[in-house]
Amino acid sequence: MRISTLLSLRTFRLTTLGLVTSLVWGCANTPPATPLVYKSEPVNTTSQREEALFFNNLTPEQIKFYMDPEHIDALHTCIDYIWGNEADGIQVNLNKAYKACEKPAHLGDPLAQVLMGVVIENDLDIRNEDATVWFERAASQGNILGKRMWLKSYITNGGNNKEKVFQTVEELGSAGEVDANYIIGMFYEAGLYTERNLEKAFEHYHRSAENDNPEAQYALARLYRSNAYTKQDDVKAFHWTLLAATQGLPDAQAMVGYMYQNAIGTEKDHKSGLTWIKKAIAQESLAGYAHLGMAYLHGWGVPTNPNKAIHYLEMAAKQGYVPAKVILKSMALETSDPSKSTFDYLEQEAESGNFEAQYQLGLYFREGTFVQQDNQQAFHWFLKAAKQGHAKAQTNIGYLFYNGLGVQQDYQLAHEWFLKAAKQGHARAQTNIGYLYKEGLGVKRDYQLALEWYLKAAEQGYVRAQNNIGYLYDKGLGVQQDYQLARKWYLKAAKQGDTIAQTNIGYLHEEGLGVKSDYLLALEWYLKAAEQGHAAAQTNIGYLYEEGLGVKRDYQLALEWYLKAAEQGYARAQTNIGYLYEVGTGVKRDYQLALEWYLKAAKQGYARAQNNIGYLYDKGLGVQQDYQLAREWYLKAAKQGHATAQTNIGYLYHNGLGVKRDEQLALQWYQKAAEQGDSRAAKAIKALNAQ
């Protein structure tokens, strides 16, 4: 008689998983609408795996139980009465099941203890006992089934020992439970029983997904779609969604259908899309009904039919499927204005206390979507959601305080709100706190603390934090300057498509910082960012063409790249264009156009443009010569530490141009510039000292 017969209790695994899933998504009292379907495998493989798991956790004393025929018969009798045995004509009788298991359980047999817990859990009138206690006795002996059932029972009965729950799930995972990694992933993603950590959630989902757990495969696909932790990758999202759908997961089937219909991660195929959606509907998937409604609404593989669209969307909406409700509202069934319908629906939800709706309304007001842009209203709705612990809303409140939008600017309050979200593992908030410490805004400047916060976010794969760590090493802020480490961190972000990091890597290669100088490699990295519209990268490409670095000198191409950046308001590019017109390089010399471009940049406070305007007035190029105006523009740049402007002011005082001659003031300005390595200033100082 094989012990595996006793272990084929698949209900334990499915029930535990279903319970934890429902807890994470906030519907603990609602069982899954359809049973979970797993990839089929040979019965003997499952039995051998279950048997191995069971025996690996038995002590020599426990093994003796299963060498006793009378003991085995008692367990079989218990199982027959718990579930019934149609072949032997045995009907379910929990009283008899209890009596059959009582002696083996009290003798310490962990499997009998699990069965006792199952009996009590299903009929509390049998004995005034706690099923959780029996499950815990089995679990304390290392029994896998006991741990599964204790976990389910403990959570159901409101147990609040987070460490014990999390530890038990980890133990199940270590013992080879294929679902445990998925559950741990959910805990990390939702911040349930542990701190929220998307990187660890991703890792555990991936392990479980590789072991053919469809729920984990679908969760992994969701992370790839959402760009929440890893870089958005629709192809990988489709891959994992399809695997989950193939195993019968209804929501995955509905999503595969949607992805086929909209060419997300795969080629557009309305026929295949409908096939998958219908499979989902066969399992009563609400997402399936909603996607079929969308198909009829847009004519995806079926003739457009608004009535059918409404019918299927309402089937999903009436059962509480929120996306279907929003779509129905946006179809303006109650109003001729779809945007108003959507907004009104969200407002109703927000007023009722739905924090997601409150957060969404905050975004609408902040961005001016459907309504007039209003930062005070944005703050109002973000605050409501933030008080309920919504991390994104808390981060947005911090953002409003940081920028003084809708509220008085207050860096300390920005820090407080960022901190609330950061403690929940919100990567952008952690990065923002790091930035406050780096700049000393609302807090004392502390590069070490900045690095610590950046690292928390970077560990979640947040690209801006990775880039910022690279910058600290690049500039030697709070750490020893290390261009190779800077490049390593820049590379992490750059590989995820971050344009700032790509540009920074390009600059390291251009200047030969930590790597051999390589203009072609620099150009390659600049192009990655420039093609995404990054203005600094576009300007740097223009400079390579202007100077002929790694490429044939081409002023026209330089101008084209500068214009791409200048049209985005990028001051350095605007200044470079001004300079081309000033000196007549690649274009006809035109001081008026030069002045126009310099002014665009100067109005943004760009020091080099301010100095160049001063030079035009100083020399009377395209304007009437005016030393006083020249001095005013030089001064704007000089106060920002621009060495050339400081030298130019010194020259005006040295020669009494537009000002009273003053060699002491001239010397002071020359010294400021010379300290920055300005050679003209150094020569002027020598000349003054020689007099």
Residue pairs with C-beta under 8 A, 6 or more apart in sequence:
1 72
1 76
2 47
2 51
3 51
3 54
3 55
3 66
4 47
4 48
4 50
4 51
5 76
6 75
6 76
6 79
6 111
7 47
7 50
7 51
7 54
7 145
8 46
8 47
8 50
9 145
12 145
12 148
12 149
13 148
13 177
13 179
14 35
14 36
15 152
16 148
16 149
16 151
16 152
16 179
17 36
17 179
17 182
17 183
17 215
18 31
18 32
18 36
19 28
19 152
19 155
19 156
20 151
20 152
20 155
20 183
20 186
21 32
21 186
21 215
22 28
22 29
22 30
22 31
22 32
23 155
23 192
24 186
24 187
24 189
24 190
24 192
28 155
28 156
33 283
33 284
34 250
34 283
34 284
34 285
36 214
36 215
36 249
37 214
37 247
37 248
37 249
38 212
38 213
38 214
38 247
38 248
39 212
39 214
39 246
39 247
49 176
53 144
53 175
53 176
53 177
54 111
54 143
54 144
54 145
55 63
56 175
57 141
57 142
57 143
57 144
57 175
58 110
59 141
61 108
62 108
62 109
62 110
62 141
65 71
65 104
65 107
65 109
66 72
71 104
71 109
74 100
74 101
74 103
74 104
74 112
75 100
75 101
75 104
75 109
75 111
75 112
75 115
77 96
77 97
77 100
78 97
78 100
78 101
78 104
78 112
78 115
78 119
79 97
79 115
80 88
80 90
80 97
81 90
81 92
81 93
81 94
81 96
81 97
81 100
82 92
82 94
82 97
82 115
82 118
82 119
82 122
83 92
84 90
84 91
84 92
94 119
94 122
94 123
94 126
95 126
97 115
97 119
98 116
98 119
98 120
98 126
98 127
101 112
101 115
101 116
101 119
102 116
104 111
104 112
105 112
105 113
105 115
105 116
105 134
108 141
110 137
110 138
110 141
110 142
110 143
110 145
110 146
111 138
111 143
111 145
113 134
113 135
113 137
113 138
113 143
113 146
114 134
114 135
114 138
114 143
114 145
114 146
114 149
116 131
116 134
117 131
117 132
117 133
117 134
117 135
117 138
117 146
117 149
117 153
118 131
118 149
119 126
120 126
120 127
120 129
120 130
120 131
120 134
121 131
121 153
131 149
131 153
132 150
132 153
132 154
132 157
132 159
135 146
135 149
135 150
135 153
135 154
136 146
136 150
136 154
137 146
138 145
138 146
138 147
138 149
138 150
139 146
139 147
139 149
139 150
139 168
140 146
144 172
144 175
144 177
147 168
147 171
147 172
147 175
148 172
148 177
150 168
151 165
151 168
151 169
151 172
154 161
154 164
154 165
155 165
159 165
162 193
162 194
163 193
165 193
166 184
166 187
166 193
166 194
169 180
169 183
169 184
169 187
170 180
170 184
172 179
172 180
172 183
173 180
173 181
173 184
173 204
178 208
178 211
178 212
178 213
179 208
179 213
179 215
180 208
181 204
181 205
181 207
181 208
181 211
181 213
181 216
182 204
182 205
182 208
182 213
182 215
182 216
182 219
184 200
184 204
185 200
185 201
185 202
185 203
185 204
185 205
185 208
185 216
185 219
186 192
186 201
186 219
187 193
187 194
188 194
188 196
188 197
188 198
188 200
188 201
188 204
189 196
189 198
189 201
189 205
189 219
190 196
191 424
191 425
195 424
195 425
196 391
196 424
196 425
196 426
197 425
197 460
198 223
198 228
198 229
198 425
198 427
198 460
198 461
199 229
199 459
199 460
199 461
201 219
201 223
201 229
202 220
202 223
202 229
202 230
204 216
205 216
205 219
205 220
205 223
206 216
206 220
207 216
208 215
208 216
209 216
209 217
209 219
209 220
209 240
209 243
212 243
212 247
214 243
214 244
214 245
214 247
214 248
214 249
214 252
215 244
215 249
217 240
217 241
217 243
217 244
217 247
217 249
217 252
218 240
218 241
218 244
218 249
218 251
218 252
218 255
220 240
221 236
221 237
221 238
221 239
221 240
221 241
221 244
221 252
221 255
222 237
223 229
223 230
224 230
224 232
224 233
224 234
224 236
224 237
224 240
225 232
225 234
225 237
225 264
226 232
229 460
229 461
230 461
230 496
231 461
231 496
231 497
233 265
234 259
234 264
234 265
235 265
235 266
236 265
237 259
237 264
237 265
238 256
238 259
238 264
238 265
238 266
239 265
241 252
241 255
241 256
241 259
242 252
242 256
244 252
245 252
245 253
245 255
245 256
245 276
245 279
248 283
250 279
250 280
250 283
250 284
250 285
250 287
250 288
251 280
251 285
251 287
253 276
253 277
253 279
253 280
253 283
253 285
253 288
254 276
254 277
254 280
254 281
254 285
254 287
254 288
254 290
254 291
255 287
255 291
256 273
256 276
257 272
257 273
257 274
257 275
257 276
257 277
257 280
257 288
257 291
258 264
258 273
258 277
258 291
258 294
259 265
259 266
259 273
260 266
260 268
260 269
260 270
260 272
260 273
260 276
261 268
261 269
261 270
261 273
261 274
261 291
261 294
261 295
261 300
261 301
262 268
262 300
270 295
270 300
270 301
270 302
271 301
273 295
273 300
273 301
274 292
274 295
274 300
274 301
274 302
277 288
277 291
277 292
277 295
278 288
278 292
279 288
280 287
280 288
280 291
281 288
281 289
281 292
286 315
286 316
286 319
286 320
286 321
286 324
287 316
287 321
287 323
289 312
289 313
289 315
289 316
289 321
289 324
290 312
290 313
290 316
290 317
290 321
290 323
290 324
290 327
292 312
293 308
293 309
293 310
293 311
293 312
293 313
293 314
293 315
293 316
293 324
293 327
294 300
294 309
294 313
294 327
295 301
295 302
295 309
296 302
296 303
296 304
296 305
296 306
296 308
296 309
296 312
297 304
297 306
297 309
297 313
297 327
297 331
298 304
306 331
309 331
310 328
310 331
310 333
313 324
313 327
313 328
314 324
314 328
316 323
316 324
317 324
317 325
317 328
325 345
326 342
326 345
326 346
329 338
329 341
329 342
329 344
329 345
330 338
330 339
330 341
330 342
331 338
331 341
332 338
332 340
332 341
333 341
334 341
335 341
335 344
339 370
340 370
342 370
343 361
343 364
343 370
343 371
346 357
346 360
346 361
346 364
347 357
347 361
349 356
349 357
350 357
350 358
350 360
350 361
350 381
350 384
353 388
355 384
355 385
355 388
355 389
355 390
355 393
356 385
356 390
358 381
358 382
358 384
358 385
358 388
358 390
358 393
359 381
359 382
359 385
359 390
359 392
359 393
359 396
361 377
361 381
362 377
362 378
362 379
362 380
362 381
362 382
362 385
362 393
362 396
363 369
363 378
363 396
364 370
364 371
365 371
365 373
365 374
365 375
365 377
365 378
365 380
365 381
366 373
366 375
366 378
366 382
366 396
366 400
366 405
367 373
368 374
371 377
374 406
375 400
375 405
375 406
375 407
376 406
376 407
377 406
378 396
378 400
378 405
378 406
379 397
379 400
379 405
379 406
379 407
382 393
382 394
382 396
382 397
382 400
383 393
383 397
384 393
385 392
385 393
386 393
386 394
386 396
386 397
386 417
386 420
389 424
391 420
391 421
391 424
391 425
391 426
391 429
392 421
392 426
394 417
394 418
394 420
394 421
394 424
394 426
394 429
395 417
395 418
395 421
395 426
395 428
395 429
395 432
397 417
398 413
398 414
398 415
398 416
398 417
398 418
398 421
398 429
398 432
399 405
399 414
399 432
400 406
400 407
401 407
401 409
401 410
401 411
401 413
401 414
401 417
402 409
402 411
402 414
402 432
402 441
403 409
404 410
410 442
411 436
411 441
411 442
411 443
412 442
412 443
413 442
414 432
414 436
414 441
414 442
415 433
415 436
415 442
415 443
418 429
418 430
418 432
418 433
418 436
419 429
419 433
420 429
421 428
421 429
422 429
422 430
422 432
422 433
422 453
422 456
425 456
425 460
427 456
427 457
427 460
427 461
427 462
427 465
428 457
428 462
428 464
430 453
430 454
430 456
430 457
430 462
430 465
431 453
431 454
431 457
431 462
431 464
431 465
431 468
433 453
434 449
434 450
434 451
434 452
434 453
434 454
434 457
434 465
434 468
435 441
435 450
435 468
436 442
436 443
437 443
437 445
437 446
437 447
437 449
437 450
437 453
438 445
438 447
438 450
438 468
438 472
438 477
439 445
440 446
443 449
446 478
447 472
447 477
447 478
447 479
448 478
450 468
450 472
450 477
450 478
451 469
451 472
451 478
451 479
453 465
454 465
454 466
454 468
454 469
454 472
455 465
455 469
456 465
457 464
457 465
458 465
458 466
458 469
458 489
458 492
461 496
463 492
463 493
463 496
463 497
463 498
463 501
464 493
464 498
464 500
466 489
466 490
466 492
466 493
466 498
466 501
467 489
467 490
467 493
467 498
467 500
467 501
467 504
469 489
470 485
470 486
470 487
470 488
470 489
470 490
470 493
470 501
470 504
471 477
471 486
471 504
472 478
472 479
472 486
473 479
473 481
473 482
473 483
473 485
473 486
473 489
474 481
474 483
474 486
474 490
474 504
474 508
474 513
475 481
476 482
479 485
482 514
483 508
483 513
483 514
483 515
484 514
484 515
486 504
486 508
486 513
486 514
487 505
487 508
487 514
487 515
490 501
490 502
490 504
490 505
490 508
491 501
491 505
492 501
493 500
493 501
494 501
494 502
494 504
494 505
494 525
494 528
497 532
499 528
499 529
499 532
499 533
499 534
499 537
500 529
500 534
500 536
502 525
502 526
502 528
502 529
502 534
502 537
503 525
503 526
503 529
503 534
503 536
503 537
503 540
505 525
506 521
506 522
506 523
506 524
506 525
506 526
506 529
506 537
506 540
507 513
507 522
507 540
508 514
508 515
509 515
509 517
509 518
509 519
509 521
509 522
509 525
510 517
510 519
510 522
510 540
510 544
510 549
511 517
512 518
518 550
519 544
519 549
519 550
519 551
520 550
522 540
522 544
522 550
523 541
523 544
523 550
523 551
525 537
526 537
526 538
526 540
526 541
526 544
527 537
527 541
528 537
529 536
529 537
530 537
530 538
530 541
530 561
530 564
533 568
535 564
535 565
535 568
535 569
535 570
535 573
536 565
536 570
536 572
538 561
538 562
538 564
538 565
538 570
538 573
539 561
539 562
539 565
539 570
539 572
539 573
539 576
541 561
542 557
542 558
542 559
542 560
542 561
542 562
542 565
542 573
542 576
543 549
543 558
543 576
544 550
544 551
545 551
545 553
545 554
545 555
545 557
545 558
545 561
546 553
546 555
546 558
546 576
546 580
546 585
546 586
547 553
548 554
555 580
555 585
555 586
555 587
556 586
558 576
558 580
558 586
559 577
559 580
559 586
559 587
562 573
562 576
562 577
562 580
563 573
563 577
564 573
565 572
565 573
566 573
566 574
566 577
566 597
566 600
569 600
569 604
571 600
571 601
571 604
571 605
571 606
571 609
572 601
572 606
572 608
574 597
574 598
574 600
574 601
574 606
574 609
575 597
575 598
575 601
575 606
575 608
575 609
575 612
577 597
578 593
578 594
578 595
578 596
578 597
578 598
578 601
578 609
578 612
579 585
579 594
579 612
580 586
580 587
581 587
581 589
581 590
581 591
581 593
581 594
581 597
582 589
582 591
582 594
582 612
582 616
582 621
583 589
584 590
590 622
591 616
591 621
591 622
591 623
592 622
594 612
594 616
594 621
594 622
595 613
595 616
595 622
595 623
597 609
598 609
598 610
598 612
598 613
598 616
599 609
599 613
600 609
601 608
601 609
602 609
602 610
602 613
602 633
602 636
605 636
605 640
607 636
607 637
607 640
607 641
607 642
607 645
608 637
608 642
608 644
610 633
610 634
610 636
610 637
610 640
610 642
610 645
611 633
611 634
611 637
611 638
611 642
611 644
611 645
611 648
613 633
614 629
614 630
614 631
614 632
614 633
614 634
614 637
614 645
614 648
615 621
615 630
615 648
616 622
616 623
617 623
617 625
617 626
617 627
617 629
617 630
617 633
618 625
618 627
618 630
618 634
618 648
618 652
618 657
619 625
620 626
626 658
627 652
627 657
627 658
627 659
628 658
628 659
630 648
630 652
630 657
630 658
631 649
631 652
631 658
631 659
634 645
634 648
634 649
634 652
635 645
635 649
636 645
637 644
637 645
638 645
638 646
638 648
638 649
638 669
638 672
641 676
643 672
643 673
643 676
643 677
643 678
643 681
644 673
644 678
644 680
646 669
646 670
646 672
646 673
646 676
646 678
646 681
647 669
647 670
647 673
647 678
647 680
647 681
647 684
649 669
650 665
650 666
650 667
650 668
650 669
650 670
650 673
650 681
650 684
651 657
651 666
651 684
652 658
652 659
653 659
653 661
653 662
653 663
653 665
653 666
653 669
654 661
654 663
654 666
654 670
654 684
654 688
655 661
656 662
663 688
666 684
666 688
667 685
667 688
669 681
670 681
670 682
670 684
670 685
670 688
671 681
671 685
672 681
673 680
673 681
674 681
674 682
674 685
